Amino acid sequence: MNGPEIHVEFAPELHLFVPAARRTGAARAAVDGVSTLGHVVESLGVPLTEVGALVVDGREVPRAHVPAAGESVAVRAVPRPQHVPGAPLRFLLDVHLGTLARRLRLLGVDTAYESTDIGDPALAARSAAERRVLVSRDRGLLRRRELWAGAYVYSTRPEEQLRDVLDRFAPELRPWTRCTACNGLLRQATKEEVADQLRGGTHRSYDVFAQCGSCGRAYWKGAHHEQLVAIVERALAEFAPER
C-alpha cells in the first residue's frame, strides 16, 4: 500500500462487515488529507449506521475528522440502547423483513413496511420524509446519504431480529394496539361492526373484537392467539421496564 496510512481497529461487533484479514489487530488504510474519517471507515466496509464512537490516539473525534498519517483509530460499535434524537421513535422496514414488521406492530411499535421492492432511493427518501429508522440487511441501502437514520439487522431469523431491534432501541411496548397488516391503531368493535368479516363459526364462538381504524380489518382471539401471546409475553419479560 503506497502513500500515507492510518491504523484502524474495529470493535468485535463490527467484524461482520470487514474482510477477515482486518478482523484481528489494526488494519492499515490509506488517507489523502481530504477524506473524512467517516468516509474512510465506510470504505472499509462498515455502514456508519453501525458505528459509535471514533477514537483517534485516545481522544474521541467526529466523523468529519480528517485523519492524518500515522494516526491510530478505534472504531466502536453503536451503543445500546441507542438514543435516536429529534423525533418519536418509528421504524421503516424493507421488503425482506415482513415477519419482523408484523411482530413489531403486534407489540405496538410504529412500524412502516414496504411489501414490494420500491427501490433503495425511494426507501431512503421515505425514511427522511417521515423521520423513521430504516431497518435492513442491505448494507448498500444503509450507506445512502439521504437516510434519516438506519440500522442493520444482524440475523435472518425473525425471533432474533425482534430481540435485536428491541435491545438496540428499547422502544415503548404497547401490545395489541396496532394492526399487524397496515400499522393502523386498533379500537374496540362490536360483533355487528365486523360481522361482514366473520364466518359462521367465528360469529358463533367469539364476542370480543377489535378493528383497525385505518384499514378496517377485524381481530379476535382466534386459533393462533396463543402463539401471539407467547411472542408478546417473551418481549415484555425481557424488554419492558419494571413496573
Secondary structure, DSSP 8 states (H G I E B T S, - for coil): --S-EEEEEE-GGGGGGS-GGGSSS-EEEE--SSS-HHHHHHHTT--GGGEEEEEETTEEE-TT----TT-EEEEEE--SS---TTS---EEE-TT-HHHHHHHHHTT--EEE-SS---HHHHHHHHHHHT-EEEES-HHHHT-TT-SEEEE---SSHHHHHHHHHHHH-----TT-B-TTT--BEEEE-TTTTGGG--HHHHHH---EEEETTT--EE---TTHHHHHHHHHHHHHHHS---
